[in-house]
Amino acid sequence: MIDLTPVIDLEASPDNDRYYMQRCLTLARTAMGNTAPNPMVGCVIVKDGKIIGEGYHPKAGEPHAEIFALRSANQTYEAQTSKPQTSKTTVGATLYVNLEPCNHTGRTPPCSDAVIASGVSRVVVGMVDPNPKVAGSGIAKIKAAGIAVTVGVEEEACQTLNEAFVHRILHQRPFGILKYAMTIDGKIATTTGHSAWITSPDSRRWVHELRSHCQAIIIGGNTVRKDNPHLTCHGVSDRVPLRVVMSRSLELPTAANLWNCDQAPTVIFTQPNPNRHIHNALIHQGVEIIELEQLTPDSVMKTLYDRGQAKVLWECGGTLAAQALQDKSIQKLYAFIAPKIIGGALAPTPIGDLGLTEMTQAIELKKLGLQSIGPDWLLDAYL
């Protein structure tokens, strides 16, 4: 199971804000992959040292986490305490939420109003919402109503969980993840192009789960021609991302696994005036084709942003990976390293030519993590 934030082992106690915020994060993860373009949010309500209500945001258009938690509290407090219900069960309680309650009307009413009306005496917020429609106004409104507010509990973990949402809000682009698998000597295939399989079944299952948390997967036309991939989650989840192919010439096979759109939707980005025979054959099979004047990683990411995508996985070859890095379409890296050696000066590597001539020009990574998955190692880092 992919866990994007560290879970700290803390004991429950009436005044342990970190414990209850970690519980919010656990609840929020329940909807991982389903909420885009919305964030993942969990909420916990505590009274007299007991959790009386919990909730999370399941998907865009549904009520937010605070609303589900408040509904839950009304159903559970009397059962837990055996006390008669003489007033709102949430009066005097503390409400925990990993993201600032919203203060605007979108597809749902403002959560700040519901929090104030609930009668809670304190609200603990993990992080401020970067959305300009909120950006501290929800916290300010709750404070103005005389409710005590604490901000920044487990903030780093809260930021990490919703890193794709934050990036999308701040940069108007989806959060890009580059994933590749290589041998210990840095090769992604043999000199003949054969690449199945570099990593173990455990690592491949991990990738299938990662796919289920993303809204789109991008590859280039060369990967379609050489590997004929499915780009599905292989039964790990019923969530299926959009399969995206970038092909300037549309010189693609008319029969391929990706054109089976009953498995998952597929869209091809190409340039104007593509091969009409192939264009018509793919359209007939249900494939969507979008023509862009300038076919670049950035133009594709902009289009995916406009379609509501928040997290995009790049599983492309080295040439397209280099272009995506140069375009700043990649923010995070997952590199699987298999205990194998291929050798050969002509065997392909994960990243193509970046045009760098001096070591001082190298792209530096930060926040490196390392874990073992079966016989393989997985390195994760941010650009």
Beta strands, then each sheet from edge to edge (+ up, - down):
strand 1: 42-47
strand 2: 50-56
strand 3: 94-97
strand 4: 122-125
strand 5: 148-151
strand 6: 175-183
strand 7: 216-220
strand 8: 242-246
strand 9: 266-270
strand 10: 288-291
strand 11: 311-314
strand 12: 332-338
strand 13: 366-373
strand 14: 376-382
sheet 1: 2+ 1- 3+ 4+ 5+
sheet 2: 10+ 9+ 8+ 7+ 11+ 6+ 12+ 14- 13+
end
